Amino acid sequence: MGKKKNRYDLPEREVEILYTLWDAGRPLLASEMADEGEELKLATVHTTLKRMLKKGLIEVVDFAKSGNVYGRCYQPTFGLKEFEMERLSSSFVKKRCKDITTSNFVAALLETKEDDVVKEELDELEKMIEEQRERIRTKEEGK
Protein backbone atom coordinates (compact mmCIF):
# COMPACT_ATOMS: atom_id res chain seq x y z
CA MET A 1 0.00 0.00 0.00
CA GLY A 2 1.36 3.43 -0.99
CA LYS A 3 1.83 6.42 1.26
CA LYS A 4 -1.30 8.45 1.91
CA LYS A 5 -0.85 11.95 0.50
CA ASN A 6 -1.45 14.71 3.02
CA ARG A 7 -4.09 16.91 1.45
CA TYR A 8 -3.25 19.62 3.96
CA ASP A 9 0.40 20.09 3.00
CA LEU A 10 -0.35 23.60 1.82
CA PRO A 11 1.56 26.77 0.99
CA GLU A 12 1.78 29.37 3.75
CA ARG A 13 -0.65 31.80 2.06
CA GLU A 14 -3.37 29.14 1.79
CA VAL A 15 -2.93 28.22 5.44
CA GLU A 16 -3.09 31.89 6.42
CA ILE A 17 -6.38 32.32 4.54
CA LEU A 18 -7.84 29.19 6.13
CA TYR A 19 -6.96 30.43 9.62
CA THR A 20 -8.45 33.84 8.77
CA LEU A 21 -11.71 32.14 7.76
CA TRP A 22 -11.83 29.90 10.84
CA ASP A 23 -11.00 32.79 13.17
CA ALA A 24 -13.83 34.86 11.67
CA GLY A 25 -16.32 32.07 12.25
CA ARG A 26 -18.33 33.11 9.21
CA PRO A 27 -17.89 33.30 5.42
CA LEU A 28 -15.74 36.23 4.33
CA LEU A 29 -15.27 38.36 1.24
CA ALA A 30 -11.78 38.53 -0.28
CA SER A 31 -11.55 42.17 0.82
CA GLU A 32 -12.32 41.19 4.42
CA MET A 33 -9.57 38.55 4.33
CA ALA A 34 -7.11 41.13 3.03
CA ASP A 35 -8.12 43.47 5.87
CA GLU A 36 -7.68 40.70 8.48
CA GLY A 37 -4.38 39.25 7.28
CA GLU A 38 -1.35 41.28 8.27
CA GLU A 39 0.59 40.51 5.10
CA LEU A 40 -2.31 39.72 2.75
CA LYS A 41 -2.80 42.05 -0.21
CA LEU A 42 -6.11 41.88 -2.08
CA ALA A 43 -4.50 40.71 -5.36
CA THR A 44 -2.68 37.93 -3.49
CA VAL A 45 -5.92 36.90 -1.76
CA HIS A 46 -7.77 36.68 -5.09
CA THR A 47 -5.03 34.58 -6.70
CA THR A 48 -4.81 32.28 -3.69
CA LEU A 49 -8.59 31.89 -3.46
CA LYS A 50 -8.69 30.76 -7.11
CA ARG A 51 -6.13 28.01 -6.38
CA MET A 52 -7.93 27.00 -3.20
CA LEU A 53 -11.27 26.72 -5.03
CA LYS A 54 -9.67 24.43 -7.63
CA LYS A 55 -8.27 22.25 -4.84
CA GLY A 56 -11.65 22.09 -3.11
CA LEU A 57 -10.28 23.66 0.09
CA ILE A 58 -12.88 26.43 0.12
CA GLU A 59 -16.30 27.05 -1.39
CA VAL A 60 -18.42 30.03 -2.31
CA VAL A 61 -21.44 30.12 0.00
CA ASP A 62 -22.93 33.56 -0.54
CA PHE A 63 -22.62 36.94 -2.23
CA ALA A 64 -22.39 40.21 -0.34
CA LYS A 65 -21.98 43.85 -1.18
CA SER A 66 -18.41 45.06 -1.03
CA GLY A 67 -18.29 48.78 -1.65
CA ASN A 68 -20.49 49.31 -4.71
CA VAL A 69 -20.10 45.79 -6.15
CA TYR A 70 -21.07 42.31 -5.05
CA GLY A 71 -18.41 39.80 -4.11
CA ARG A 72 -18.25 36.13 -3.26
CA CYS A 73 -18.19 34.96 0.36
CA TYR A 74 -15.92 31.99 1.03
CA GLN A 75 -15.70 29.34 3.73
CA PRO A 76 -13.46 26.26 4.21
CA THR A 77 -14.83 22.88 3.13
CA PHE A 78 -13.47 21.21 6.28
CA GLY A 79 -12.98 22.05 9.93
CA LEU A 80 -10.07 23.40 11.90
CA LYS A 81 -9.86 20.24 14.04
CA GLU A 82 -9.60 17.97 10.99
CA PHE A 83 -6.92 20.25 9.51
CA GLU A 84 -4.83 20.44 12.68
CA MET A 85 -5.10 16.70 13.39
CA GLU A 86 -3.97 15.80 9.87
CA ARG A 87 -1.05 18.24 9.98
CA LEU A 88 0.08 17.03 13.42
CA SER A 89 -0.24 13.38 12.42
CA SER A 90 1.68 13.97 9.21
CA SER A 91 4.46 15.82 11.04
CA PHE A 92 4.72 13.04 13.60
CA VAL A 93 4.97 10.34 10.92
CA LYS A 94 7.66 12.32 9.06
CA LYS A 95 9.80 12.95 12.17
CA ARG A 96 13.52 12.22 11.83
CA CYS A 97 14.05 10.71 15.27
CA LYS A 98 12.56 7.22 14.99
CA ASP A 99 13.10 6.65 18.75
CA ILE A 100 10.10 8.87 19.50
CA THR A 101 7.13 6.53 19.78
CA THR A 102 3.49 7.48 19.99
CA SER A 103 3.38 6.49 23.65
CA ASN A 104 6.41 8.51 24.75
CA PHE A 105 5.20 11.46 22.69
CA VAL A 106 1.82 11.34 24.46
CA ALA A 107 3.60 11.01 27.81
CA ALA A 108 5.64 14.14 27.04
CA LEU A 109 2.46 16.04 26.13
CA LEU A 110 0.80 14.98 29.38
CA GLU A 111 3.80 16.18 31.40
CA THR A 112 2.88 19.77 30.48
CA LYS A 113 -0.65 19.59 31.95
CA GLU A 114 -2.23 19.85 35.37
CA ASP A 115 -3.05 16.60 37.19
CA ASP A 116 -6.84 16.96 36.89
CA VAL A 117 -6.56 17.44 33.13
CA VAL A 118 -4.14 14.50 32.88
CA LYS A 119 -6.62 12.24 34.69
CA GLU A 120 -9.39 13.18 32.25
CA GLU A 121 -7.16 12.64 29.25
CA LEU A 122 -5.92 9.29 30.59
CA ASP A 123 -9.54 8.15 30.92
CA GLU A 124 -10.16 9.22 27.34
CA LEU A 125 -7.00 7.45 26.16
CA GLU A 126 -8.00 4.23 27.95
CA LYS A 127 -11.34 4.31 26.18
CA MET A 128 -9.66 4.93 22.81
CA ILE A 129 -7.17 2.12 23.40
CA GLU A 130 -9.94 -0.33 24.20
CA GLU A 131 -11.88 0.71 21.08
CA GLN A 132 -8.75 0.27 18.95
CA ARG A 133 -8.07 -3.17 20.46
CA GLU A 134 -11.67 -4.16 19.64
CA ARG A 135 -11.31 -2.99 16.02
CA ILE A 136 -8.13 -5.06 15.69
CA ARG A 137 -9.83 -8.13 17.24
CA THR A 138 -12.76 -7.77 14.86
CA LYS A 139 -10.41 -7.53 11.86
CA GLU A 140 -8.44 -10.60 12.97
CA GLU A 141 -11.62 -12.64 13.47
CA GLY A 142 -12.82 -11.65 9.99
CA LYS A 143 -9.68 -13.02 8.28
TAMO-V172980 format. One line per field, one symbol per residue. phi: phi as a letter, one per 40 degrees, with the letter a starting at -180 (. if undefined). psi: psi as a letter, one per 30 degrees, with the letter a starting at -180 (. if undefined). burial: 1 if it has 16 or more other ideal C-beta (glycine too) atoms within 10 Angstrom, else 0. Layout:
phi=???
psi=???
burial=???
This chain:
phi=.ccccccbcbcdcccccdccccccgacbcdccccccccbccdcccdcccdcccccgcbacbabacbgbbcbcbbaccacdcdccccccccccccdccccccdccccccccccbcdccccccccccdccccccdcccdcccccc
psi=klkkkjfgilleeeeeeeeeeeeeglklleeeeeeekegjleeeeeeeeeeeeefgfllkflklkjcglklkklllglleeeeeeeeeeeeeeglejffjleefeeeeeffglleeeeeeeeeeeeeeeeeeeeeeeeeeff.
burial=00000001010011011101100000111111110110010001100110010000110000000000001111110000001001000000000000000000000000000000000000000000000000000000000
